[in-house]
Amino acid sequence: MPDETEETVHESERSRSRQALATYFRRIAKALGRGDPVPVDDAGTVTVDPPAEPDLEVEIERTGETVSLELEMEWTEEEGDVDLDAAASKATFEVYADAADDWRWRLVHDNGNIIADGGEGYSDKRDAENGIESVKRNAPGGHVVDLKSEEEPPEEGGSNATFELFEGKDGKRRWRLRHDNGNVIADGGQGYASKRNAVGGLRSVKANAPGAAVEEVDE
């Protein structure tokens, strides 16, 4: 007989805003739509790979004054369906002190390319690290707008920051990640010959920033 012992292999619980929930479920929906493994945690280190037609159970429960909405997918597990050590990122955040002893950060892809940086220096290392955490939180769900087309970000969903595509003084397309408070928290650094390439660059940041390790390096 098959082993039907119940085992919790991953569990997390915390409060989230409706906006954050929308971003989280959108990530799941995109992965399901593409047929890719579904990220369970924010960093993408835990994934599940459901079959084409799993069973879906939707349940609303009321206990006293507490209401719970539960969405549950169920299927017969096959080898590789659950990955508790997924490759979360192909990039690393490097924190370093520049020649002026200001602390900076950059996001370096495994291929050696710098795909994002903080754009400014900080007198305190902790401020640079806080900047990294803001990018980790906001990059995955950030809406993308083209300032050349005078686009506005959608009112629903997204994160607390928006990727802005713009044309630099050199005529090349660039991107920056601007927080809702007006501060630019990440910059692509380089210019691109086309909008398509600029979008590809920021998508790499969206995918790799959340699970990227943070390391202090010597400059």
Secondary structure, 3 states (H helix, E strand, C coil): CCCCCCCCCCCCCCCCCHHHHHHHHHHHHHHHHHCCCEECCCCCCCEECCCCCCEEEEEEEEECCEEEEEEEEECCCCCCCEECCCCCCCEEEEEEECCCCCEEEEEEECCCCEEEECCCCECCHHHHHHHHHHHHHHCCCCEEEEHHHCCCCCCCCCCCEEEEEEECCCCCEEEEEEECCCCEEEECCCCECCHHHHHHHHHHHHHHCCCCEEEECCC
